[in-house]
Amino acid sequence: MQITFRGAARTVTGSQHEIQSGGRRLLLDCGMYQGRRAEAAERNKNFAFPPSEVDAVLLSHAHIDHSGNLPNLTSKGFQGPIFTTSATRDLCNSMLMDSAFIQEKDAEFLNRRSTRRRRVIEEPPENPIEPLYTVKDATAALTQFRDVEMRVRTEVLPGVFSTTHEAGHMLGSTFLEIELEGKRLLFSGDIGRKNLPIIRDPEHACPADILIMESTYGDRLHQPLRYAKEKLAAIINETSGRGGKIIAPAFAVGRTQQLVLMVHELIKEGKIKEIPVFVDSPLAVNVTEAFRAHTECYDTETKLFLDRGDDPFGFRRLRYIRDVEESKALNDVRVPCLIISASGMAEAGRVLHHLRNNIGDPRNTVLITGFQAENTLGRKLLDGQREVNIFNEPIRVRAEVLKINELSGHADQNELLAWMEPLVRTVKHVFLVHGEYAQQKALAVAVKERYNLDVTIPDRGESFTL
């Protein structure tokens, strides 16, 4: 068996791990890399292997850094099945189509602007930008999805079996137990935390010979989740008190629904001023419908909302926005409000327009609620850059930039160590992925100290024969 780490190696995005066994090629995730624009475009466009030679894909969950490059894979020749849960399939149905639509529109926008700057309206740009993939490509990729049941052993290739387990990271997220060549490989996907809003808690790892584990927060510990609501209440009250807007770049899947539920609870508890709340993302609107459809993934607390006849994702001052003209009209809102908009790392989508129009006003707040990969706009704002480029134009940052770390859907160091404990007596190889190198080194030291296990931190493109 040979494992080659094609993405999310010493970085957080672009999850993609290739397994070759008995002349067959299996891909664990096929995510989109996010970072510097030119580098991201190059990495996402080109595969280090022939896509037509991949026999199957096992998809851990729907986040774009795990699923986002599937349409490119299929458009370049991959014809095999994509195995995942029905909740993940439904989420990807919205997310991949949205990703393709945004890429098409962004390419159009940049090409039009390039033409205007050349002052020759009749001529196209000299080097027109092409989208990574199109809506047609995404539609085709979705036909290759195959549903698997949680905790059901499935033969994904002749003699190769996969069992999905609850990862507790987002709706439908899993970690994968793969059996091949008489060995058991465990791929963590992204491991969540206990007591996250809406979704069930993660199951513990099962015994395995090989572990590929995420390490996003491998060097730190999270504050208890209860602090998140307290911080959110304080930020809403302080910003609205000075007449400002709160712009929250948020992942359309998971984080948006968590924020909506928390705001709903804070209003019912009388802890915040009842300001207008806008979810401005067609993707988030569609995804919220998928959340409503998959109540089997809910935790006990969220099911209580349903039992009371309440809608966890709806209240009087909340508006979901699909139409682009309604989105543009938010620029004219002159009262305090909360605008939740994708993408979570502020790399694409409508949130870019809201940031462009609002970060110059010191009354406003940019609220960061999730991990921000290196070189993304969200990371630059979080790092305190006073000027950032949006649509290739320099914008001065005068708004307050705040963060809520406690909502993280990723396990921290102690939670990862506790999750992996059931396999420490059987595991022979531990690989850390999906983390920046400093976080990975810290987690590797912790694994060695607690369990006396050696850990490998693979680089991108590095292969191991086991």
C-alpha positions in Angstrom: 0.0 0.0 0.0 1.3 3.5 -0.9 -0.1 6.7 0.6 0.7 10.0 -1.1 -0.4 13.3 0.5 -1.6 15.5 -2.3 -3.2 18.3 -0.2 -3.7 19.6 3.3 -0.1 18.7 4.0 1.5 21.2 6.3 -1.4 23.5 5.5 -5.1 23.5 6.5 -6.9 23.6 3.1 -7.1 21.4 0.0 -7.6 18.0 1.7 -6.6 15.2 -0.7 -4.8 11.9 0.1 -4.1 9.2 -2.5 -4.0 5.5 -1.7 -2.7 3.0 -4.2 -3.2 -0.6 -3.5 -3.3 -3.7 -5.8 -3.3 -1.6 -8.9 -6.2 0.6 -7.7 -6.3 4.2 -6.8 -8.5 5.6 -4.0 -8.8 9.3 -3.1 -9.7 10.5 0.4 -11.4 13.9 -0.1 -10.8 16.2 -3.1 -10.8 19.6 -1.6 -10.1 23.1 -2.8 -6.9 24.8 -1.7 -7.3 28.4 -0.4 -4.5 30.9 -0.1 -2.6 33.3 -2.4 -4.7 33.6 -5.5 -2.1 32.6 -8.1 -0.8 29.7 -6.0 -4.4 28.5 -5.3 -5.4 28.7 -8.9 -2.3 26.6 -10.0 -2.8 24.0 -7.2 -6.5 23.5 -7.8 -6.3 23.4 -11.6 -3.6 20.7 -11.9 -3.6 17.2 -10.4 -0.4 15.3 -9.7 -2.0 12.1 -11.1 -4.3 11.3 -14.0 -7.9 11.8 -12.7 -9.1 9.1 -15.1 -7.0 6.5 -13.1 -8.8 7.2 -9.8 -11.2 4.3 -9.1 -13.2 5.9 -6.2 -13.4 8.9 -3.9 -14.3 8.7 -0.2 -15.6 12.0 1.0 -15.4 12.8 4.7 -17.7 15.9 4.7 -19.0 18.8 2.6 -16.8 21.7 3.4 -15.2 23.2 0.3 -11.6 22.5 1.5 -12.6 18.8 1.4 -15.1 18.6 -1.5 -14.5 21.7 -3.6 -12.3 20.3 -6.3 -14.5 17.3 -7.2 -16.1 19.0 -10.3 -12.6 19.6 -11.6 -11.6 16.0 -11.0 -14.6 14.6 -12.8 -14.3 17.1 -15.7 -10.7 15.9 -16.2 -11.7 12.2 -16.5 -12.6 10.7 -13.2 -15.7 8.5 -13.8 -15.9 6.5 -10.5 -18.2 6.7 -7.5 -18.0 9.3 -4.8 -19.0 7.7 -1.5 -20.4 9.9 1.3 -23.4 10.3 3.6 -26.8 11.5 2.3 -26.5 14.7 4.4 -23.1 15.5 2.8 -24.5 14.7 -0.6 -27.4 17.2 -0.1 -25.0 19.8 1.2 -22.6 19.3 -1.7 -25.6 19.7 -4.1 -25.8 23.3 -3.0 -22.1 24.0 -2.2 -20.5 22.7 -5.4 -23.1 24.4 -7.6 -22.6 27.7 -5.6 -18.8 27.3 -5.9 -19.1 26.9 -9.7 -21.5 29.8 -10.0 -19.2 32.1 -8.0 -16.2 31.2 -10.0 -18.0 31.9 -13.3 -19.3 35.2 -12.0 -15.9 36.3 -10.5 -14.2 35.4 -13.8 -16.8 37.5 -15.7 -16.4 40.4 -13.3 -12.6 40.5 -13.5 -12.6 40.1 -17.2 -15.0 43.0 -17.6 -12.9 45.2 -15.4 -9.8 44.3 -17.2 -11.5 45.3 -20.5 -12.7 48.7 -19.0 -9.2 49.5 -17.8 -7.9 48.9 -21.2 -10.5 51.4 -22.4 -11.4 49.1 -25.4 -14.9 47.9 -24.6 -15.2 46.0 -27.9 -12.2 43.8 -27.2 -11.9 41.0 -24.7 -9.0 41.0 -22.1 -5.6 39.9 -23.5 -5.5 36.9 -21.0 -9.1 36.2 -20.0 -9.5 34.4 -16.6 -11.2 31.0 -16.8 -13.2 29.6 -13.9 -11.7 26.5 -12.3 -14.9 24.7 -13.3 -18.4 25.5 -14.4 -22.0 24.9 -13.2 -22.2 22.2 -15.9 -19.1 20.5 -14.4 -20.6 20.6 -10.9 -23.9 19.2 -12.1 -22.0 16.3 -13.8 -19.9 15.6 -10.6 -23.0 15.3 -8.5 -24.3 12.4 -10.5 -21.4 10.3 -9.3 -22.3 10.6 -5.6 -23.3 7.4 -3.8 -25.0 7.4 -0.4 -23.6 5.4 2.5 -25.2 4.9 5.9 -23.5 5.9 9.1 -21.7 2.9 10.7 -22.5 0.6 7.8 -19.6 -1.4 6.3 -19.6 -0.7 2.5 -17.6 -2.4 -0.2 -16.3 0.6 -2.2 -13.9 -1.3 -4.5 -13.5 -5.1 -4.8 -12.0 -6.2 -1.5 -11.9 -2.7 -0.1 -14.4 -1.8 2.6 -15.2 1.5 4.3 -17.3 2.3 7.4 -18.3 5.8 8.3 -18.5 7.1 11.8 -19.8 10.4 13.3 -17.1 13.0 13.3 -19.2 15.7 15.0 -17.7 18.5 12.9 -20.7 19.5 10.8 -23.9 18.0 9.5 -23.2 14.6 8.0 -19.4 14.7 8.7 -17.6 11.4 9.2 -14.3 9.8 9.9 -13.6 6.8 7.7 -12.5 3.3 8.7 -11.0 1.7 5.6 -10.0 -2.0 5.3 -7.6 -3.1 2.6 -4.7 -5.5 2.3 -5.5 -7.0 5.7 -4.9 -3.6 7.3 -7.2 -1.0 8.9 -6.7 2.7 8.0 -8.5 5.4 9.9 -8.9 8.8 8.2 -10.2 11.4 10.7 -11.5 14.0 8.2 -12.2 16.9 10.6 -12.9 15.9 14.2 -15.5 18.1 16.0 -16.1 18.8 19.7 -18.6 17.8 22.3 -21.6 20.1 22.8 -21.3 22.0 19.5 -24.7 23.6 18.6 -27.1 21.5 16.4 -24.9 18.4 15.6 -24.2 15.2 17.5 -21.0 14.7 19.4 -18.1 12.9 17.7 -17.6 9.2 18.3 -14.2 8.0 19.5 -11.7 6.5 17.1 -11.7 2.7 16.6 -8.6 0.4 16.6 -6.5 0.8 13.4 -3.1 0.1 12.0 -2.7 3.5 10.3 -4.0 6.8 11.3 -4.3 10.0 9.1 -5.4 12.7 11.6 -6.2 16.4 11.3 -4.3 18.9 13.4 -5.9 22.3 12.8 -5.7 23.3 16.5 -3.0 20.9 17.5 -1.1 23.5 19.5 -3.9 25.1 21.6 -6.9 24.5 23.9 -10.4 26.0 23.3 -12.3 28.0 25.8 -15.7 26.4 26.9 -18.4 26.9 24.4 -20.6 28.9 26.8 -18.2 31.8 26.4 -19.1 32.1 22.7 -22.7 33.2 23.5 -21.4 35.7 26.0 -19.0 37.2 23.5 -21.5 37.3 20.7 -24.0 39.1 23.0 -21.4 41.7 24.0 -20.2 42.3 20.4 -23.8 42.8 19.1 -24.7 45.1 22.0 -21.5 47.2 21.8 -21.6 47.6 18.0 -25.3 48.4 17.8 -24.8 50.8 20.6 -22.5 52.9 18.5 -24.8 52.6 15.5 -22.6 50.2 13.5 -23.1 47.0 11.5 -21.6 43.6 12.2 -20.2 41.8 9.2 -19.6 38.2 9.9 -17.9 36.1 7.2 -19.2 32.7 8.0 -19.0 29.3 6.4 -22.4 28.7 4.8 -22.5 25.2 6.2 -22.5 24.9 10.0 -21.2 28.2 11.2 -24.0 30.2 9.7 -26.7 27.9 11.2 -24.9 28.0 14.6 -24.8 31.8 14.6 -28.5 32.0 13.7 -29.4 29.6 16.5 -27.3 31.5 19.1 -28.8 34.8 18.1 -32.3 33.2 18.3 -31.5 32.0 21.9 -30.0 35.4 22.9 -33.1 37.2 21.8 -35.4 34.7 23.6 -33.3 35.2 26.7 -33.4 39.0 26.4 -29.6 39.3 26.4 -29.3 41.3 23.1 -31.0 44.2 21.4 -33.3 42.9 18.8 -31.5 44.1 15.7 -32.2 43.0 12.1 -30.3 39.9 11.1 -29.6 39.1 7.5 -28.2 35.8 6.1 -27.0 37.0 2.8 -25.9 34.0 0.9 -28.0 31.9 -1.5 -25.8 29.0 -0.5 -26.5 29.4 3.2 -30.2 29.7 2.5 -30.1 26.4 0.5 -27.9 24.7 3.1 -30.3 25.7 5.9 -33.0 23.8 4.1 -30.7 20.8 4.0 -30.2 21.2 7.8 -34.0 21.2 8.2 -34.3 18.0 6.2 -31.7 16.0 8.1 -33.0 16.1 11.7 -31.4 12.7 12.2 -28.1 14.5 12.6 -29.4 16.8 15.4 -28.3 16.7 19.0 -30.7 16.5 21.9 -30.9 20.3 22.5 -31.8 21.2 18.9 -34.4 18.5 18.8 -36.0 20.2 21.8 -36.6 23.2 19.5 -38.5 21.0 17.2 -40.5 19.3 20.0 -41.7 22.8 21.1 -42.8 23.5 17.5 -40.1 26.1 17.2 -37.8 26.7 14.1 -34.2 26.6 15.2 -33.2 28.6 12.1 -36.0 31.2 12.0 -37.2 34.2 14.1 -39.1 37.5 13.6 -36.1 39.8 12.7 -34.3 37.3 10.6 -34.3 37.5 6.8 -32.7 35.1 4.4 -31.6 36.8 1.2 -31.2 35.1 -2.2 -31.8 37.9 -4.7 -28.7 40.0 -5.7 -30.7 43.2 -5.7 -31.7 42.6 -2.1 -28.1 41.9 -1.2 -27.0 45.3 -2.8 -29.8 47.0 -0.8 -28.1 46.1 2.4 -25.6 48.8 1.6 -28.3 51.3 2.2 -29.3 50.0 5.6 -28.6 52.8 8.0 -29.5 51.1 11.3 -27.4 48.6 13.3 -27.7 45.1 11.9 -25.9 41.8 11.7 -25.0 40.5 8.2 -23.9 36.9 8.0 -22.4 36.1 4.6 -20.1 33.5 3.0 -17.3 32.7 2.5 -16.0 31.9 5.9 -12.4 33.0 5.1 -13.6 36.0 3.1 -12.1 34.7 -0.1 -15.2 34.8 -2.4 -18.9 35.5 -2.5 -21.1 38.3 -1.3 -19.2 38.9 1.9 -16.4 40.5 -0.2 -18.9 43.2 -1.3 -20.1 43.8 2.3 -16.5 44.1 3.6 -15.5 46.4 0.7 -18.4 48.7 1.6 -18.1 48.6 5.4 -14.6 48.0 6.7 -13.8 51.7 6.2 -16.3 52.8 8.9 -15.0 52.7 12.5 -18.5 52.2 13.9 -18.7 48.7 12.2 -17.3 45.4 13.4 -15.9 42.5 11.4 -16.7 39.3 13.3 -14.4 36.4 12.6 -15.9 33.1 13.8 -13.8 30.4 12.3 -10.3 29.3 11.3 -8.6 31.6 8.8 -5.9 29.9 6.6 -2.7 31.7 5.8 -2.8 34.4 3.1 -6.7 34.5 3.1 -8.4 37.9 3.4 -9.9 36.8 6.7 -6.5 36.0 8.1 -5.1 39.4 7.0 -8.0 41.1 8.8 -7.5 39.0 11.9 -3.7 39.7 11.8 -4.5 43.5 12.0 -3.5 44.6 8.5 -4.7 48.2 8.1 -5.0 48.0 4.4 -6.2 45.0 2.4 -7.0 44.3 -1.3 -10.6 43.5 -2.2 -11.2 42.9 -5.9 -7.6 44.0 -6.5 -8.3 47.4 -4.9 -6.7 48.7 -1.7 -9.2 49.3 1.1 -8.4 51.0 4.4 -9.5 49.0 7.4 -11.1 51.2 10.1 -13.7 48.9 11.4 -13.1 46.9 14.6 -12.0 43.3 13.9 -13.0 40.8 16.6 -13.1 37.0 16.8 -15.0 34.3 18.5 -12.8 31.2 18.7 -15.0 29.1 20.9 -17.3 28.1 18.1 -14.6 26.2 16.3 -15.8 23.0 14.8 -12.3 21.5 15.2 -11.2 19.6 18.2 -8.3 21.2 20.2 -5.2 19.4 21.3 -6.7 17.6 24.3 -9.8 16.7 22.4 -7.7 15.1 19.5 -5.6 13.2 22.0 -8.7 11.9 23.8 -10.3 11.0 20.4 -7.4 8.9 19.3 -6.9 7.0 22.6 -8.8 3.8 21.6 -6.3 3.0 18.8 -3.0 3.7 20.5 -2.4 0.0 21.2 -2.8 -1.1 17.6 -1.6 1.9 15.5 1.8 1.5 13.8 1.8 4.7 11.7 0.4 8.1 12.6 0.3 10.9 10.0 -0.7 14.5 10.8 -2.4 16.5 8.1 -4.8 19.5 7.8 -2.7 21.8 10.0 -0.1 24.5 9.7 3.4 23.1 10.6 3.7 24.8 14.0 0.4 23.3 15.1 1.4 19.9 13.8 4.8 19.9 15.6 3.1 20.8 18.9 0.6 17.9 18.5 3.3 15.5 17.5 5.2 16.3 20.7 2.0 15.8 22.7 1.3 12.5 21.1 4.8 11.3 21.8 4.6 12.5 25.5 1.2 11.0 26.2 1.3 7.7 24.1 4.9 7.2 23.2 4.0 7.1 19.5 6.2 8.5 16.8 4.4 10.8 14.4 5.1 11.7 10.7 4.2 15.1 9.3 4.2 14.6 5.5 5.0 17.3 3.1 2.9 17.9 0.0 3.6 15.2 -2.6 5.4 12.9 -0.2 4.7 9.2 -0.5 5.0 6.3 2.0 5.0 2.6 1.3 3.5 0.6 4.1 
